Amino acid sequence: MKKKFVFLSLIILSGFALFNGCSSKPAVSPNDMPPTQNGNIVDIKNFAFSPSSITINVGTTVTWTNSDVVSHTVTDIHNSFDSGGIAPATAFKLKFTTPGTYTYHCSIHSMMANATVVVNN
């Protein structure tokens, strides 16, 4: 009986360790990703874009990093750009060449709030 208890305890502890080793964090964090030319990174985490608004100059590249465990998109509401699905722990980069205010959303998750990129001359 004691051997069964020890064996069962080992199985339970192994399962607990394995479960705790499975994290919802991506294999690559935004800090591990190479910085963009101008450091303009938007993090997609907890089903939100952070920051929700950034202001940049024409010619600046923005990088969106997906820190969630599901895919997201970065889709302009006027269809001027669409990232397609951005898998967890990956990124999408876009260089803005025209001034204006670009409002975007995740086309997969309609409950996510819109965000903006303001591009100055």
C-alpha positions as CSV (number, residue, x, y, z in Angstrom):
1,M,0.0,0.0,0.0
2,K,2.9,2.4,0.8
3,K,4.4,1.8,-2.6
4,K,1.1,2.7,-4.3
5,F,0.9,5.9,-2.2
6,V,4.4,6.9,-3.2
7,F,3.8,6.1,-6.8
8,L,0.5,8.0,-6.9
9,S,2.2,10.9,-5.1
10,L,4.9,11.0,-7.7
11,I,2.4,11.0,-10.5
12,I,0.4,13.8,-8.9
13,L,3.5,15.9,-8.3
14,S,4.8,15.3,-11.8
15,G,1.4,16.4,-13.2
16,F,1.4,19.5,-11.0
17,A,5.0,20.4,-12.1
18,L,4.0,19.8,-15.8
19,F,0.9,21.9,-15.4
20,N,2.8,24.7,-13.8
21,G,5.4,24.6,-16.5
22,C,2.7,25.3,-19.1
23,S,2.4,29.0,-19.1
24,S,0.0,31.3,-21.0
25,K,3.0,33.5,-21.7
26,P,4.5,33.4,-25.2
27,A,7.8,31.8,-25.8
28,V,9.2,35.2,-26.8
29,S,8.3,38.3,-24.9
30,P,8.2,41.8,-26.5
31,N,11.4,42.6,-24.6
32,D,13.1,39.7,-26.3
33,M,12.1,40.9,-29.8
34,P,14.5,43.2,-31.6
35,P,13.6,46.8,-31.2
36,T,12.2,48.7,-34.2
37,Q,14.2,51.5,-35.8
38,N,12.4,54.1,-33.7
39,G,11.2,52.0,-30.8
40,N,7.5,52.3,-31.7
41,I,6.1,49.0,-30.3
42,V,2.4,48.3,-29.6
43,D,1.8,45.3,-27.4
44,I,-1.2,43.2,-28.0
45,K,-2.0,41.7,-24.6
46,N,-5.1,40.7,-22.6
47,F,-7.1,41.4,-25.8
48,A,-6.1,45.1,-25.9
49,F,-3.6,47.2,-27.9
50,S,-1.2,49.0,-25.6
51,P,-0.7,51.9,-25.9
52,S,-4.1,52.5,-27.5
53,S,-2.8,55.5,-29.4
54,I,0.7,56.5,-30.6
55,T,1.9,59.5,-32.5
56,I,4.8,59.1,-35.0
57,N,6.4,60.9,-37.9
58,V,6.1,60.0,-41.5
59,G,8.5,57.3,-42.4
60,T,8.4,55.6,-39.0
61,T,7.8,51.8,-38.7
62,V,5.5,50.6,-36.0
63,T,5.7,47.0,-34.7
64,W,2.8,45.2,-33.1
65,T,3.8,42.3,-30.9
66,N,1.3,39.6,-30.0
67,S,1.8,38.7,-26.3
68,D,-1.6,36.9,-26.1
69,V,-2.1,33.1,-26.5
70,V,-4.4,33.6,-29.6
71,S,-3.9,35.2,-32.9
72,H,-5.0,38.8,-33.5
73,T,-5.0,41.2,-36.5
74,V,-4.1,44.8,-37.0
75,T,-6.7,46.0,-39.5
76,D,-7.4,49.6,-40.5
77,I,-11.1,50.4,-40.3
78,H,-10.8,52.0,-43.8
79,N,-8.9,48.9,-45.2
80,S,-5.7,50.8,-45.9
81,F,-3.8,48.0,-44.2
82,D,-4.4,44.5,-42.7
83,S,-1.8,42.4,-41.0
84,G,-3.7,39.1,-41.4
85,G,-3.4,36.8,-38.4
86,I,-0.5,37.6,-36.1
87,A,0.3,34.4,-34.2
88,P,1.2,34.4,-30.5
89,A,4.8,35.5,-29.9
90,T,5.2,37.0,-33.3
91,A,5.0,40.5,-34.7
92,F,3.7,42.7,-37.6
93,K,5.6,45.7,-38.8
94,L,4.3,48.6,-40.9
95,K,6.0,51.7,-42.2
96,F,3.7,54.7,-42.4
97,T,4.5,57.0,-45.4
98,T,1.4,59.2,-45.4
99,P,0.3,61.6,-42.7
100,G,-3.1,61.1,-41.1
101,T,-4.9,59.3,-38.3
102,Y,-5.2,55.6,-38.7
103,T,-7.8,53.8,-36.6
104,Y,-7.4,50.1,-36.4
105,H,-8.9,47.0,-34.7
106,C,-8.6,43.3,-34.4
107,S,-10.9,41.8,-37.1
108,I,-11.0,38.4,-35.2
109,H,-12.1,39.8,-31.9
110,S,-14.7,42.5,-32.3
111,M,-14.9,43.1,-28.5
112,M,-11.4,44.6,-28.5
113,A,-11.3,48.4,-28.4
114,N,-10.1,50.3,-31.5
115,A,-6.6,51.9,-31.3
116,T,-5.0,54.7,-33.4
117,V,-1.7,55.7,-35.0
118,V,-1.4,59.4,-35.6
119,V,1.2,60.1,-38.4
120,N,2.6,63.7,-38.5
121,N,4.6,65.3,-41.3
